[in-house]
Amino acid sequence: MADWDEIKRLAADFQKAQLSTGLQRLSERNCIEIVRLLIEKGLIDVIYTNDGKEYLTQDHLKQEVKDELYVRGGRVNLIELARVLNVDFGKIEYTAKRLVEKDPNLHLLLGQLIETSYLQRVASEINQKLVQYGEIHIGQLTTTYDLPTDFILNKIVLANLQKVIFAKQDPTNAHIFFTQSYIARNKAKIRGALAAITKPTPISVILNLTDVPARILYMSLNEMSSLGTVTVQSPAGQYIPHVYQRMQAQWVKDYFKQNGHIMYETVTKLGVSDVRSFVQAQLPDEKLVQLKNCIIGNRLIDQVKDSMDMCVTSNSYLDISTILPSSLSDDNIEEILTHILTPTIRKQTYVFGTVVLTVNFMDECVKGCLEIVNEHAKRAVESGSYQKYMAEKSMKHQEVDHGVMDEEKADKREERRKKASTGKGGGGAQGRETKTKSTKKHARGTRGNVSDSDDGGEIQTNASSKKGGKEPYIELITAKEIAKVVEKTLEPEGLEMLAKDVANYYFPILSKQALVKAHELYEQSLQKSNQNRRQTHASIQEKLNTLYNDIRLYEKGLKLFPADVQGQLLKYLLKTFGTDACNELCLYVASECNLNTNFNAPLTTEQRTKIANDSGPEYRSHLQTLCKALSASETVEDFLDKTEKTMQACSMMLKKIDKKKDRNLILCHKHGLLEQLTNCTDPALVLHLAVLIIFTISTQTMLHASGRHVSAILSFLQTVLSNDDSKVFNKYHDLVLKLLSTESSTTEEAKANAEDITKQLGELTPVVKNIAGNFKKAGVTPVE
């Protein structure tokens, strides 16, 4: 205690000495030595400044720190404090810690010394900000005051909550505080906005319009659930007001009540996602039919059913689109028809788009086509096109049958080959083992190389290729013809646009009917042809016998002429009577082979050749030889021989030669020529008939010659006629030739000569007729 009193006395003296002036003041050196001596003896504890020029005691340093803390408003940085006090940072930090330990109102935080008064001031500032903004975030305060978040939250805000800071902590976020008035103001904004919204609105839009924090909006939405609902509590969600849902429900009810149906698209535009469930919930008492894109009420279904029953009962038609709302598409109408058409009604009706036609109504529309069917079927049979179709069809079936038979034969050969290639175990009386040599198939023809394992598949492919190809087809009636008839019936009803559809529907039916009708007519024609075939065969046989005898008799006459004239007469005879005989045989063969013989004129060489080539094998060779003989035969006997063979191929017989009948035929031929001569006035024909009559009487044979052969006949008759008669005929012949030559000229002189020649011929014609009519045979032996 004495030491401390001494120290106090020394300090007082030291202070007095420093304050004193004059000679009593100690020098700086003395002071330093004194202080050093005191420090060494441990009598004082001082702190050096950074420059070493000053000393501070611990108490003084504490006082300096407190004073600086006060001056700086209750918060000072230790680094700044060390710089200002010019004391080592460690001494400052140590002093600050000692002060914090002794004084609970001081806080050492992050190198800063903070007094409680500063915290109260900060709390007051925070309260002022809350009053100004209504909401504050601890994160913002951390940035503003450069203090840790937890320190501000616990030491400032929560410590002064409801004391200095009058606010409420956000239950969802502990770092947010707001005033009650702020909450009330925002809730008022939100309530007003939600009350004004009448349709689904995105949450982001509400946030932008009201400028309300999202958390307050979500909190308020939960409290204001009576106004509407939220799909999801995020800016991507939507707010759906209850008034909108009520409007949706009422709109759906009113629309359905008025129209009897409702479209999915329309309800979807109202903001409904599950349309079916929503409509069903709003119309629990209605029996609804769910279609692809709409919902139909039972009222419309019953209306369509009643109209359909009336349509079937009256055998008419029904356009569904006229009794259903226009907003329904064709697909919707098709679904409705599928729903209401029972199997019974389906059998009695047919649907074309939105129009339903009864079967009876359609039958009435196509009734006029039956005449076309019958007419075309008859025409096909008469023209032979149906017979050709039947022949092609028969050939096609024969090819298929041959292919199947070939396939079966190949299978049997393969089976035998496999049995033979089994090697050991062969049968036989001795039971001897045998070895078989493997065989390999080689390519022959167009089959190609085929392995054993693929034989069956290759044969099947070949068979199918044989079976392939188009089936024979004949079109007896066209869809256009049906459409023309149907259109006339549908046009008064305004349904002419369905003519093609109805025609396409009935086309296969009427085509089948036409084929059936054609087959009936074909069968009838076969029956008639079978009945008439015998008569036809007999009549053609008789006609061919007549032509054969005529040619044979004419041959006797032409043999009396020189060889050069005989060749000309032979060609003319074959060109006329020979052609007639060949034509008859060709037509008969064509009829027997069902060939097309619808020719407007006598057969030409090409037509005869075509018939001969297309005829059956039993006729073909004989008929081809006969056709060639018309122009290639050098004698009548050659042609008659080929004619006889052709007749035998046609099952026709030649009658035996009867000389008595030959004489009668010659006599009849002479009388026929005389009758023609009596009625003839043409000079050229008179001369032609007269020389033929005289030739027949003088030779007792028949001659078939043309006008160009008259000169040769006259030369032959010179030995038969008297000199006077010969002169008359020669003169008449010359005048005829002159007349024929002058007729081609147009000059006046030629016309005058023609009149003169005609006059002379007129005078000589009775004389020529008289000579021919009264001519008698004079000692000429007839040729047998």
C-alpha positions in Angstrom: 0.0 0.0 0.0 3.0 2.3 0.8 4.4 1.5 -2.6 1.1 2.5 -4.3 1.0 5.7 -2.3 4.6 6.4 -3.3 3.7 5.8 -6.9 0.8 8.2 -6.7 3.0 10.8 -5.1 5.6 10.4 -7.8 3.0 10.7 -10.5 1.7 13.8 -8.9 5.1 15.2 -8.7 5.8 14.2 -12.3 2.6 15.9 -13.5 3.4 19.0 -11.5 6.9 19.1 -12.9 5.5 18.8 -16.5 3.0 21.5 -15.9 5.4 23.8 -14.2 7.6 26.2 -16.3 10.9 27.6 -15.9 13.9 25.9 -14.2 11.8 23.3 -12.4 10.7 21.4 -15.6 12.5 18.1 -16.3 14.1 17.4 -19.5 12.7 14.8 -21.9 15.7 12.7 -21.4 15.2 12.7 -17.6 11.6 11.8 -18.1 12.5 8.9 -20.2 15.0 7.6 -17.7 12.6 7.9 -14.9 9.8 6.0 -16.7 12.3 3.4 -17.8 13.5 3.0 -14.2 9.9 2.7 -13.0 9.1 0.0 -15.6 12.2 -2.0 -14.8 11.3 -2.0 -11.1 7.7 -3.0 -12.1 6.3 -0.1 -10.4 4.2 1.0 -13.5 2.7 -0.9 -16.6 2.6 1.3 -19.7 1.9 0.8 -23.3 4.2 2.3 -26.0 2.7 4.0 -29.0 3.7 2.9 -32.5 6.3 5.6 -32.8 7.7 5.0 -29.3 7.4 8.7 -28.3 4.5 8.3 -26.0 3.4 6.0 -23.2 -0.1 5.0 -22.3 -1.4 3.1 -19.3 -3.9 0.3 -19.7 -6.6 2.3 -18.1 -5.9 5.3 -20.2 -6.1 3.1 -23.3 -9.4 1.7 -22.2 -10.7 5.3 -21.7 -9.4 6.3 -25.1 -11.2 3.3 -26.7 -14.4 4.2 -25.0 -14.1 7.8 -25.9 -13.4 6.9 -29.6 -16.4 4.5 -29.5 -18.6 7.3 -28.2 -17.3 9.8 -30.8 -17.9 7.3 -33.6 -21.6 6.7 -32.6 -21.2 3.4 -30.8 -19.4 1.4 -33.6 -15.7 1.5 -34.4 -13.5 -0.7 -36.4 -10.4 -2.0 -34.4 -8.1 -1.4 -37.3 -9.2 2.1 -37.7 -9.0 2.6 -33.9 -5.4 1.3 -33.8 -4.5 3.8 -36.5 -6.2 6.7 -34.8 -4.7 5.9 -31.3 -1.3 5.0 -32.8 -1.3 1.8 -30.8 -0.5 -1.7 -31.9 -3.6 -3.6 -33.2 -2.9 -6.4 -30.8 -3.1 -4.1 -27.8 -6.3 -2.5 -29.2 -7.9 -6.0 -29.8 -6.9 -7.1 -26.3 -8.3 -4.0 -24.7 -11.5 -4.4 -26.7 -12.0 -8.0 -25.5 -11.4 -6.9 -21.9 -14.0 -4.2 -22.3 -16.6 -6.6 -23.9 -16.0 -9.1 -21.0 -16.7 -6.4 -18.4 -19.5 -4.5 -20.2 -22.5 -6.5 -21.5 -23.5 -3.5 -23.6 -20.4 -3.9 -25.8 -20.1 -6.4 -28.6 -17.0 -7.4 -30.5 -18.0 -8.6 -34.0 -15.9 -9.1 -37.1 -13.1 -6.8 -35.8 -15.6 -4.1 -34.8 -16.6 -2.9 -31.4 -20.3 -2.2 -31.2 -22.2 -0.6 -28.3 -25.8 -1.3 -27.5 -26.8 2.3 -28.2 -25.7 1.7 -31.8 -27.9 -1.4 -32.0 -30.8 0.6 -30.7 -30.3 3.3 -33.3 -30.1 0.6 -36.0 -33.3 -0.9 -34.7 -34.9 2.5 -34.9 -33.7 3.0 -38.5 -35.1 -0.5 -39.4 -38.4 0.5 -37.9 -38.4 3.7 -39.9 -37.8 1.6 -43.1 -40.6 -0.7 -42.2 -42.9 2.3 -41.8 -41.7 3.6 -45.2 -41.7 0.4 -47.2 -43.9 -1.9 -45.2 -41.5 -4.8 -45.7 -37.8 -5.4 -45.1 -35.5 -8.3 -45.7 -32.6 -9.3 -43.5 -30.4 -9.8 -46.6 -30.9 -6.1 -47.5 -30.0 -5.0 -43.9 -26.9 -7.2 -44.1 -25.8 -5.2 -47.2 -26.8 -1.9 -45.7 -25.1 -2.2 -42.2 -22.3 -4.7 -43.1 -23.3 -7.0 -40.3 -23.8 -10.7 -40.3 -27.4 -11.9 -41.0 -27.8 -13.9 -37.8 -26.5 -11.0 -35.7 -28.9 -8.5 -37.3 -31.8 -11.1 -37.0 -31.1 -12.1 -33.4 -29.4 -9.1 -31.7 -31.2 -6.3 -33.4 -34.5 -7.3 -35.0 -35.8 -10.1 -32.8 -34.3 -8.4 -29.6 -36.3 -5.2 -30.4 -39.3 -6.8 -32.0 -42.5 -5.2 -30.7 -40.3 -2.8 -28.7 -38.5 -0.6 -31.1 -39.4 -2.5 -34.3 -43.1 -3.0 -34.7 -43.5 -5.6 -37.4 -44.5 -9.2 -38.0 -42.2 -12.0 -39.1 -43.1 -13.9 -42.2 -44.0 -17.5 -41.2 -42.7 -18.9 -44.5 -39.4 -16.9 -44.5 -37.8 -15.9 -41.1 -35.7 -13.3 -42.8 -38.6 -11.2 -43.9 -40.5 -8.8 -41.7 -43.5 -6.6 -42.6 -46.0 -4.3 -41.0 -49.6 -5.2 -40.5 -50.7 -2.2 -42.5 -48.5 -3.4 -45.4 -50.1 -6.8 -45.3 -53.6 -5.2 -45.2 -52.8 -2.9 -48.1 -51.5 -5.7 -50.3 -54.4 -8.0 -49.3 -56.8 -5.2 -50.3 -55.0 -4.9 -53.7 -55.2 -8.7 -54.2 -58.8 -8.9 -53.1 -59.8 -6.2 -55.5 -57.8 -7.8 -58.4 -59.2 -11.2 -57.7 -62.8 -9.9 -57.5 -62.3 -8.1 -60.8 -61.0 -11.2 -62.7 -63.7 -13.1 -64.5 -61.7 -15.6 -66.5 -58.6 -17.7 -66.0 -55.6 -15.5 -65.6 -51.9 -16.4 -65.2 -50.4 -15.7 -61.8 -47.6 -13.8 -63.4 -50.1 -11.3 -64.9 -51.7 -10.8 -61.5 -48.3 -10.2 -59.9 -47.4 -7.6 -62.6 -50.7 -5.8 -62.3 -50.8 -5.6 -58.5 -47.1 -5.3 -57.9 -47.6 -7.5 -54.8 -44.9 -9.9 -53.7 -45.6 -13.5 -54.7 -45.5 -14.9 -51.2 -48.2 -12.5 -50.0 -50.3 -13.3 -53.1 -50.0 -17.0 -52.4 -50.8 -16.4 -48.7 -53.8 -14.3 -49.6 -55.1 -16.8 -52.2 -55.3 -19.4 -49.5 -57.3 -17.0 -47.3 -59.4 -15.9 -50.3 -60.3 -19.4 -51.6 -63.9 -18.3 -51.8 -63.1 -16.2 -54.8 -61.3 -18.8 -56.9 -58.7 -21.5 -57.1 -55.1 -21.7 -58.2 -53.8 -24.5 -60.4 -50.3 -24.3 -59.0 -48.6 -21.8 -56.7 -46.0 -20.5 -59.1 -45.9 -17.7 -61.7 -46.6 -20.4 -64.3 -49.9 -21.3 -62.6 -53.3 -19.9 -63.3 -56.0 -18.3 -61.1 -59.5 -19.6 -62.0 -62.2 -17.5 -60.4 -65.3 -19.3 -59.1 -67.5 -16.9 -61.1 -65.8 -18.2 -64.3 -66.5 -21.8 -63.3 -70.1 -20.9 -62.7 -70.2 -19.1 -66.0 -68.7 -22.2 -67.7 -71.3 -24.5 -66.2 -74.2 -22.2 -67.0 -73.0 -21.7 -70.6 -72.6 -25.4 -71.1 -76.1 -26.0 -69.7 -77.7 -23.2 -71.8 -75.9 -24.3 -75.0 -76.8 -27.9 -74.6 -80.4 -27.1 -73.8 -80.7 -24.9 -76.9 -78.8 -27.1 -79.4 -79.0 -30.7 -78.0 -75.3 -31.1 -78.5 -72.0 -29.5 -77.6 -68.6 -29.5 -79.4 -65.4 -30.4 -77.5 -63.6 -27.5 -79.2 -66.1 -25.0 -77.9 -65.8 -26.2 -74.3 -62.0 -26.4 -74.6 -62.0 -22.7 -75.5 -63.7 -22.0 -72.2 -60.6 -23.3 -70.4 -61.9 -26.8 -69.6 -59.3 -29.6 -70.0 -61.3 -32.7 -69.3 -64.4 -31.9 -71.5 -66.2 -35.2 -71.1 -66.1 -35.3 -67.3 -67.0 -31.6 -67.1 -70.0 -31.9 -69.3 -71.2 -35.1 -67.7 -70.9 -33.4 -64.3 -72.9 -30.4 -65.4 -75.6 -32.6 -67.1 -76.0 -35.5 -64.7 -79.7 -36.2 -65.7 -79.0 -36.2 -69.5 -78.3 -39.4 -71.5 -75.3 -38.4 -73.5 -73.6 -40.0 -76.5 -69.9 -39.4 -76.6 -68.6 -38.8 -80.2 -65.1 -38.2 -81.5 -65.3 -34.4 -81.2 -68.7 -33.6 -79.7 -71.3 -34.8 -77.3 -74.9 -35.5 -78.5 -78.0 -35.6 -76.4 -80.5 -38.3 -76.5 -83.1 -35.9 -77.9 -81.2 -35.6 -81.3 -80.7 -39.3 -81.3 -84.4 -40.0 -80.9 -85.2 -37.4 -83.6 -82.9 -39.2 -86.1 -84.2 -42.6 -85.2 -87.8 -41.5 -85.8 -86.9 -40.0 -89.2 -85.0 -43.1 -90.1 -88.0 -45.3 -89.2 -90.3 -43.1 -91.3 -87.8 -43.3 -94.2 -87.7 -47.1 -94.1 -91.4 -47.3 -93.9 -92.1 -45.0 -96.8 -89.3 -46.6 -99.0 -87.8 -43.2 -99.6 -84.6 -41.4 -98.7 -83.3 -39.2 -95.7 -80.7 -36.5 -95.7 -79.5 -36.6 -92.1 -77.8 -33.2 -92.4 -81.2 -31.5 -92.7 -82.4 -32.6 -89.3 -79.2 -32.2 -87.4 -77.4 -28.9 -86.4 -75.3 -27.4 -89.2 -72.3 -27.3 -86.8 -72.0 -31.1 -87.0 -69.5 -32.3 -89.6 -69.9 -35.3 -91.9 -67.7 -37.3 -89.6 -70.1 -36.6 -86.7 -73.1 -37.6 -88.8 -71.3 -40.8 -89.8 -70.7 -41.6 -86.1 -74.4 -40.9 -85.3 -75.5 -43.2 -88.1 -73.2 -45.9 -86.8 -74.8 -45.5 -83.4 -78.4 -45.7 -84.6 -78.3 -48.1 -87.6 -79.3 -51.5 -86.3 -78.6 -54.7 -88.3 -82.2 -54.7 -89.5 -82.1 -51.1 -90.8 -78.7 -51.7 -92.4 -80.2 -54.5 -94.5 -82.8 -52.1 -95.8 -80.7 -49.0 -96.3 -77.5 -47.8 -97.8 -75.6 -44.7 -96.7 -73.9 -42.2 -99.1 -72.2 -39.6 -97.0 -75.1 -37.8 -95.1 -77.8 -39.3 -97.2 -79.5 -42.6 -96.4 -81.3 -44.3 -99.3 -83.5 -47.3 -98.8 -82.9 -50.4 -100.9 -86.4 -50.2 -102.5 -85.8 -46.5 -103.4 -82.5 -47.4 -105.1 -84.1 -50.3 -106.9 -86.6 -47.9 -108.4 -83.8 -45.6 -109.4 -82.0 -48.3 -111.4 -85.1 -50.0 -112.8 -84.5 -48.4 -116.1 -81.1 -50.0 -116.3 -82.7 -53.5 -116.7 -83.5 -52.7 -120.3 -79.9 -51.6 -121.0 -78.8 -54.9 -119.3 -81.0 -57.0 -121.6 -80.1 -55.0 -124.7 -76.3 -55.2 -124.0 -76.5 -58.9 -123.1 -78.3 -59.6 -126.4 -75.9 -57.5 -128.4 -72.9 -59.3 -126.8 -74.3 -62.7 -127.7 -75.2 -61.7 -131.2 -71.8 -60.1 -131.8 -70.0 -63.1 -130.4 -68.1 -61.2 -127.8 -69.7 -63.2 -125.0 -68.8 -66.4 -126.7 -65.2 -65.2 -127.0 -65.3 -64.4 -123.2 -66.5 -67.8 -122.4 -63.8 -69.4 -124.6 -61.1 -67.4 -122.9 -62.4 -68.2 -119.5 -62.5 -71.9 -120.4 -59.0 -71.8 -121.6 -57.8 -70.0 -118.5 -59.4 -72.7 -116.3 -57.8 -75.4 -118.4 -54.4 -73.8 -117.9 -55.0 -73.7 -114.1 -56.0 -77.3 -114.1 -52.9 -78.3 -116.1 -50.8 -76.4 -113.6 -52.3 -78.2 -110.7 -51.8 -81.6 -112.4 -48.2 -80.8 -113.2 -47.7 -79.8 -109.6 -49.2 -83.1 -108.4 -47.0 -85.1 -110.9 -43.9 -83.3 -109.7 -44.8 -84.1 -106.1 -45.2 -87.8 -106.9 -41.9 -87.8 -108.8 -40.2 -86.2 -105.8 -41.8 -88.7 -103.4 -40.6 -91.6 -105.5 -37.1 -90.1 -105.8 -36.8 -89.8 -102.0 -38.0 -93.4 -101.5 -35.4 -94.6 -104.0 -32.6 -92.6 -102.4 -33.1 -94.1 -98.9 -30.2 -96.6 -99.7 -30.2 -99.7 -97.4 -33.3 -101.7 -96.3 -34.6 -102.2 -99.8 -37.2 -104.9 -100.2 -37.2 -107.7 -102.7 -37.2 -111.6 -102.5 -33.5 -111.8 -101.4 -33.6 -108.8 -99.1 -30.3 -107.7 -100.5 -28.8 -104.4 -99.6 -28.7 -101.9 -102.5 -26.8 -98.7 -103.1 -28.4 -95.9 -105.0 -26.5 -93.3 -107.0 -27.5 -89.8 -106.1 -29.0 -87.9 -108.9 -28.8 -84.2 -109.5 -31.3 -82.2 -111.4 -30.0 -80.2 -114.4 -31.5 -77.2 -116.0 -33.7 -78.1 -118.9 -35.8 -75.7 -120.9 -36.5 -72.6 -118.8 -36.8 -74.1 -115.3 -33.2 -73.3 -114.2 -31.2 -75.0 -111.5 -33.2 -76.0 -108.6 -31.9 -77.6 -105.4 -33.6 -80.7 -103.9 -34.7 -78.8 -100.9 -36.4 -76.1 -102.9 -38.2 -78.3 -105.5 -41.6 -77.8 -103.9 -41.2 -74.1 -103.6 -40.0 -73.7 -107.2 -42.9 -75.8 -108.6 -45.3 -73.8 -106.6 -43.8 -70.6 -108.0 -44.1 -71.9 -111.5 -47.6 -73.1 -110.9 -48.5 -69.7 -109.5 -46.9 -68.0 -112.4 -49.0 -70.1 -114.7 -52.0 -69.4 -112.6 -51.2 -65.7 -112.7 -52.3 -63.2 -115.3 -55.5 -61.4 -115.7 -58.8 -63.2 -115.6 -60.9 -62.9 -118.7 -63.3 -60.0 -118.4 -66.2 -58.6 -120.3 -68.0 -55.4 -119.6 -71.6 -55.5 -120.6 -72.7 -52.3 -118.9 -70.7 -49.3 -117.7 -71.0 -47.2 -114.6 -71.6 -44.1 -116.8 -74.6 -45.7 -118.4 -76.1 -46.6 -114.9 -75.3 -43.0 -113.7 -77.3 -41.5 -116.6 -80.4 -43.5 -115.8 -80.1 -42.9 -112.1 -79.5 -39.2 -112.5 -82.8 -38.8 -114.3 -84.6 -40.3 -111.2 -82.6 -38.5 -108.6 -82.6 -35.0 -110.2 -86.2 -34.1 -109.2 -85.3 -34.9 -105.6 -82.2 -32.8 -105.8 -79.9 -35.8 -105.3 -78.2 -35.9 -108.7 -74.8 -35.6 -106.9 -75.3 -39.2 -105.7 -75.8 -40.6 -109.2 -72.1 -41.7 -109.5 -72.1 -43.3 -106.0 -75.3 -45.2 -106.7 -74.0 -46.3 -110.1 -70.7 -47.5 -108.6 -72.7 -49.5 -106.0 -75.0 -51.1 -108.5 -72.3 -51.6 -111.2 -71.1 -55.0 -109.9 -74.7 -56.1 -109.3 -76.0 -55.1 -112.8 -72.8 -56.5 -114.4 -73.5 -59.8 -112.8 -77.2 -59.7 -113.9 -76.0 -58.8 -117.4 -73.7 -61.8 -117.4 -76.5 -64.0 -116.2 -78.8 -62.6 -118.9 -76.1 -63.1 -121.6 -75.6 -66.7 -120.4 -79.4 -67.3 -120.7 -79.5 -65.8 -124.2 -76.4 -67.8 -125.0 -78.0 -71.0 -123.8 -81.1 -70.2 -125.8 -79.1 -69.5 -128.9 -77.3 -72.8 -128.4 -80.6 -74.6 -128.2 -81.9 -72.8 -131.3 -78.7 -73.4 -133.2 -78.9 -77.1 -132.2 -82.4 -77.2 -133.6 -81.5 -75.3 -136.8 -78.1 -77.0 -137.2 -79.5 -80.0 -138.9 -81.6 -77.9 -141.3 -78.7 -75.6 -142.0 -76.4 -78.6 -142.6 -78.8 -80.1 -145.0 -79.5 -76.9 -146.9 -75.8 -76.0 -147.2 -75.1 -79.6 -148.3 -77.8 -79.3 -151.0 -76.5 -75.9 -152.1 -72.9 -77.2 -152.3 -74.0 -80.3 -154.3 -75.7 -77.9 -156.8 -72.6 -75.8 -157.1 -70.4 -78.9 -157.4 -72.6 -80.2 -160.3 -72.7 -76.8 -162.0 -69.0 -76.5 -161.9 -68.6 -80.1 -163.2 -71.1 -79.4 -166.1 -69.4 -76.1 -167.0 -66.1 -77.9 -167.1 -67.3 -80.0 -170.1 -68.1 -76.9 -172.1 -64.8 -75.1 -171.4 -62.8 -78.2 -172.4 -64.0 -77.7 -176.1 -61.9 -74.5 -176.4 -58.2 -74.2 -177.0 -55.9 -74.3 -174.0 -55.3 -70.5 -173.8 -59.1 -69.9 -173.7 -59.6 -72.8 -171.3 -57.3 -71.1 -168.7 -59.3 -67.8 -168.9 -62.7 -69.7 -168.6 -61.3 -71.7 -165.7 -60.3 -68.6 -163.8 -63.7 -67.1 -164.3 -65.5 -70.2 -163.3 -63.5 -70.5 -160.1 -63.8 -66.8 -159.4 -67.6 -67.1 -159.5 -69.0 -70.6 -158.7 -65.8 -71.7 -157.0 -65.8 -68.7 -154.7 -69.5 -69.3 -153.9 -68.7 -72.9 -152.8 -65.7 -71.8 -150.8 -67.7 -69.0 -149.1 -70.4 -71.4 -148.1 -67.9 -73.8 -146.5 -66.1 -71.0 -144.7 -69.4 -69.6 -143.2 -70.4 -73.1 -142.2 -67.1 -73.7 -140.4 -67.2 -70.3 -138.8 -70.6 -71.1 -137.4 -69.5 -74.5 -136.1 -66.4 -73.0 -134.4 -68.4 -69.9 -133.0 -66.2 -67.5 -135.0 -67.2 -63.9 -135.7 -68.9 -63.8 -139.2 -70.6 -60.5 -138.9 -69.6 -59.4 -142.4 -71.6 -56.9 -144.4 -70.5 -58.1 -147.9 -69.4 -61.5 -149.5 -66.3 -62.9 -147.9 -63.0 -61.5 -149.2 -59.8 -63.4 -149.5 -58.5 -62.1 -146.2 -61.7 -63.0 -144.4 -61.7 -66.5 -145.8 -58.1 -66.9 -144.8 -58.8 -65.7 -141.2 -61.7 -68.1 -140.8 -59.6 -71.0 -142.1 -56.7 -70.1 -139.7 -59.1 -69.6 -136.7 -61.1 -72.7 -137.3 -60.8 -76.0 -135.4 -58.1 -78.4 -136.2 -60.5 -80.8 -137.9 -61.4 -78.1 -140.5 -58.3 -76.0 -140.7 -56.0 -77.9 -143.1 -58.8 -78.7 -145.6 -60.2 -75.2 -145.6 -56.8 -73.6 -146.0 -56.1 -75.9 -149.0 -59.5 -75.0 -150.5 -58.9 -71.3 -150.1 -55.5 -71.6 -151.8 -57.1 -73.7 -154.6 -59.3 -70.8 -155.7 -56.3 -69.1 -157.2 -53.8 -71.9 -157.6 -55.8 -74.7 -159.2 -54.9 -75.4 -162.9 -57.8 -77.8 -163.5 -61.4 -78.0 -162.4 -60.8 -81.6 -161.2 -58.2 -80.4 -158.7 -60.6 -77.8 -157.2 -63.5 -80.2 -157.1 -61.3 -82.8 -155.4 -60.3 -80.3 -152.6 -64.0 -79.2 -152.4 -65.0 -82.8 -151.9 -62.5 -83.4 -149.1 -63.5 -80.2 -147.3 -67.2 -81.3 -147.5 -66.2 -84.6 -146.0 -64.5 -82.8 -143.1 -67.7 -81.0 -142.6 -69.7 -84.2 -142.6 -71.3 -83.5 -146.0 -71.8 -86.0 -148.8 -71.8 -85.6 -152.5 -74.6 -87.1 -154.5 -73.9 -89.6 -157.2 -73.7 -88.4 -160.8 -76.9 -89.0 -162.7 -76.7 -88.4 -166.5 -80.4 -88.0 -166.8 -80.4 -85.3 -164.3 -77.5 -83.7 -166.1 -79.5 -83.6 -169.4 -82.4 -82.0 -167.5 -80.0 -79.5 -166.0 -78.6 -78.6 -169.4 -82.2 -78.2 -170.8 -83.3 -76.0 -167.9 -80.2 -73.9 -168.3 -81.0 -73.4 -172.1 -84.6 -72.4 -171.3 -83.3 -70.0 -168.7 -81.0 -68.4 -171.2 -83.9 -68.1 -173.7 -86.1 -66.5 -171.2 -83.5 -64.0 -170.4 -82.9 -63.3 -174.1 -86.6 -62.7 -174.7 -86.7 -60.0 -172.0 -83.3 -58.4 -172.8 -82.9 -55.1 -174.7 -79.2 -54.4 -174.1 -77.3 -55.2 -177.3 -74.2 -56.4 -175.5 -76.2 -58.8 -173.3 -78.3 -59.9 -176.2 -75.2 -61.0 -178.1 -73.8 -62.7 -174.9 -77.0 -64.7 -174.3 -77.4 -65.6 -177.9 -73.9 -67.1 -178.3 -74.3 -69.0 -175.0 -77.7 -70.4 -176.2 -76.3 -71.5 -179.6 -73.2 -73.0 -177.8 -75.4 -75.0 -175.4 -77.7 -76.3 -178.2 -74.9 -77.1 -180.6 -72.7 -78.9 -178.0 -75.3 -80.1 -175.5 -73.0 -78.7 -172.8 -73.1 -75.6 -170.5 -70.7 -72.8 -170.6 -70.0 -70.2 -168.0 -68.3 -67.2 -169.6 -68.1 -63.4 -169.3 -68.6 -60.8 -171.9 -65.0 -60.6 -172.7 -65.1 -64.3 -173.9 -67.8 -63.6 -176.6 -65.3 -63.2 -179.4 -63.7 -66.6 -178.6 -67.2 -68.3 -178.4 -68.1 -66.7 -181.8 -64.9 -68.1 -183.3 -65.9 -71.5 -182.0 -69.4 -71.3 -183.4 -68.3 -70.4 -187.0 -68.4 -74.1 -187.9 -71.9 -74.4 -186.5 -73.6 -71.3 -187.9 -74.6 -70.8 -191.5 -72.8 -68.2 -193.6 -75.7 -65.7 -193.3 -76.1 -66.3 -189.6 -72.4 -66.0 -189.1 -72.3 -62.6 -191.0 -75.2 -61.3 -188.9 -73.5 -62.3 -185.7 -70.1 -60.8 -186.8 -71.8 -57.6 -187.9 -73.8 -57.4 -184.6 -70.6 -58.1 -182.7 -68.7 -55.3 -184.5 -71.5 -52.8 -183.9 -71.6 -53.7 -180.2 -67.8 -53.1 -180.0 -68.2 -49.7 -181.8 -71.0 -48.7 -179.6 -69.0 -49.5 -176.5 -66.0 -47.5 -177.8 -68.2 -44.4 -178.8 -69.9 -44.3 -175.4 -66.7 -43.2 -173.7 -66.3 -40.2 -176.1 -68.1 -36.9 -175.6 -67.7 -35.3 -179.0 -70.7 -34.4 -181.2 -69.4 -36.7 -184.0 -69.2 -39.6 -181.6 -72.7 -38.9 -180.3 -74.0 -38.9 -183.9 -72.2 -42.2 -184.7 -73.5 -43.7 -181.5 -77.1 -42.9 -182.5 -76.5 -44.4 -185.9 -74.9 -47.6 -184.4 -77.8 -47.9 -181.9 -80.3 -47.6 -184.8 -78.5 -50.4 -186.7 -78.3 -52.6 -183.6 -82.0 -52.0 -183.0 -82.7 -53.4 -186.4 -80.5 -56.4 -186.0 -81.5 -57.3 -182.4 -84.7 -59.1 -183.5 -82.8 -61.0 -186.1 -80.2 -62.2 -183.6 -82.9 -63.2 -181.1 -84.7 -65.1 -183.9 -81.5 -67.0 -184.9 -80.7 -68.0 -181.3 -84.3 -69.0 -180.6 -84.8 -71.1 -183.7 -81.3 -72.6 -183.8 -81.3 -76.4 -184.1 -78.5 -78.8 -183.5 -76.9 -80.0 -186.8 -75.0 -83.3 -186.5 -72.7 -82.3 -183.6 -72.1 -85.2 -181.2 -72.6 -84.1 -177.6 -69.6 -84.5 -175.2 -70.3 -86.7 -172.3 
